[in-house]
Amino acid sequence: MKKLAVYGIGSPLMDILVNIKSEELSKLKLNKGIMHIINGKKREELLSFIENKDKNLICGGDTPNTIIALANLGMPTALSGRIGNDEYGNHYRKKLKELKIISNLKEGTLPTGTSIILISEDSERTMGTYLGVCQHFNEEDIDKELISNSKYIHFTGYMWGADAQKRAVMKAIKIAKANSTGVIFDVADPFIVKNNKEDLIKLIKENVDIVFANKEESRILLDIENPEEAINKLSKLCNIAVVKIGSEGALIKQKNEQTIFIPSRRVNVIDTTGAGDNFAAGFIYGLCNNMSLQESGIFASYLASHIVSNVGAQLSEKTKKEILLNIKKGSWNYIRGG
């Protein structure tokens, strides 16, 4: 029996949320509503600028968001990545401990990765993301025992940002394959696909069991505009393919089976940050709890709908309690009358 549901491999980022005025963005030379990859010097400039402002610290990142969501739902998980020996790294460790996530975080000499999120009065989010020590994640950071005891490993296309990260993922895949641990991959970003198209197709075809992509990512990856055609092709590369089509919903297809359409939940969308990460968490939760592909997709949509209805990539305590109660009652599942 596998003791863990998922071993996540990703980039732990400390999200630092701050409310500012639009005119302040001009002073900082940041384009409003854009995610900027910044260097250490710019990071220090932004941290200095917000030093005396009210800040909200949230543990974030690609795969970490998915792992945290699963832990909030009571699933046993582990997280592998790199943090710095600093206040943000300590905050991250403390949060994982609170959530009972097994920490496989290693320390490096650079600062913990940070995403400084500047929220203007019109609710636009302008981000300055510093990857820091995340990019030093390497093969030595992979834990063979934790992977062997996990039902799945999960990682995203962002791990293709550095050669050391790629090598670490390939080592994890090799261990997973040798121990009957499933491999889940979220394409995660159109820019990553453009720069690594052939590598990612080869990765999915040779190593991935379950793949997530949104409409734009699948279009670039497969040179196919139509999502229905894209999922047909993608499902031939791995066992289960999921293509998210935004407000329209999602498509799920297992190799040689019929495509399943999952309609989106109609909610008031406030912030889409982390929607894809939480959709993945909901789908994985379903699979780990013996739900059908359709049920897993419906639950994924249900979880993601709660995320986009609020600010931030993670559930509030109130929403988490509501979801756990609805899981118990089965009231999340419309095909069963919920």
Summary of the structure (lengths in Angstrom):
residues: 338
radius of gyration: 19.2
end to end distance: 31.6
largest distance: 57.5
contacts: 1180
relative contact order: 0.13
helix: 47%
strand: 23%
